[in-house]
Amino acid sequence: MKKQIFLFFLINLIILELVGFFLPLSAGLHLGLMLAVAVCATLIFTFFVWRFSKKLALIQKKVHQINVANDDTHLILPNDDPLHGLTHELNQLQSHIKHQSHRTLRQENERETLVKHLPIGVMVIDRYGQVQVANDVIQELFQHEFDPIPHAYQQDIVQPELLTMVNAAMQRQKSGQRLITFDTPQNRKNIRVQVLYSEIRPKHFQVTVLLTDVSDLVAMSKMQSDFVANASHELKTPITAISGFSETLLEQPTDEKTREKFLTIIKQESDKLVKLIDDILSLSRLRDDQPGDLKLQQIHLADFVSDQLDDHQASAQLKSVKLENNVPADLIVTSDEGRLRGILYNLLANAIKYNDDGGHVTVAATSTFAGWQLSVSDNGIGIPTNQQQRIFERFYRGDNGKTIPGTGLGLAIVAEQAAQLSGSINVTSELGVGTTIKIDFPNDN
Ligand code: ADP
């Protein structure tokens, strides 16, 4: 700046010298006047330059603030100032940048929250093979905490099939998906893996790994196919018997006694078939039920149990089994009558069926801290300890009852209906001593 002022002073002197050349002044006066005018002009010039550079310094500070600092005060200059337009544009630019950076930050937060709370595992790998994003679900599936700073994906992905898929995406731009089994110390999980290669812009790509736990779906579909296989098998046995015996009756001449014997078998097998189909239909209807389908109402339990026992009196009498109702007379429970009837029906049928002649069956109930408990006890043949956990499986028939007719679906129906009423089942049984099945129901199911 000093250099410019000195230059300005010299130019002034030269101009005044030229002007003085044409003016008729004495040499002394000429020099003095010339110096005085040059000094004054330079001082005025310096003042304006100083003011201008002060404003420029302010503008420079503003640009710096826009760049790095968080200060959002605006720079205001009078309307007639030559720098007014420039500062106005700068102020606008500052507001725009601030708005944009807020927006970017908000979007970034929204994206992070979304990825964090997604119920599937998400991992994003950049084109340099660095893990940029990994949510909690994926860390849980991999059974380790990820380094929060970007790092090579090989550090986290050790599962060979998944590693092959990610390598293919990174090196050959190949997306893919498949079902992979993940073994954790606790259990085995079926995971649907999707590895997606995506080009963000030319020569820039990222690889996204999505892991969805489909263990429940796989288990459900296995259960369904097992069910179909079991049901077909169970249906085939009586049908084969019916068809075989009726064919013999039709094709071969038989005496009256054999005829009656064959017809009795046909009748028994058709009854079995009807019971089996009824049970299968009950189970499939129960599967379709929605939680809202429950019809909760107050039930006077002792009366309700008494009605159910009446329905079983005939079959109990055939074996001289005594039925007892030990439900307190004043116990009122809130439940769904239909579900409760289904539960009691199957438990009572089993307690009579798997009982010895002259045995006892007792239905009892009590209020509990969290709700109420229903129990059906018998002093029948009992269930071997190693089979007690399996008796609620569909089509499972214990060794103890192989000679006793059944479908293996009664307790599966009980379990399904108890679950709909949020009940939890407990079995205690001893071979040759008897069986008690208790179900705890909450008050507010
Ligand atoms: P099902 O009685 O038609 O065989 P369930 O599902 O009702 O089918 O019962 C499954 C198995 O549990 C029975 O085959 C039997 O072995 C056993 N079980 C159920 N209830 C009793 C009971 N009260 N006493 C002894 N065994 C029982």
Residues whose N, C-alpha, C, O or C-beta is under 5 A from the ligand:
A	BS01	ADP	N350 A351 Y354 G382 I383 I391 Y396 R397 G398 D399 N400 G401 P405 G406 T407 G408 L409 G410 L411 A412 T435
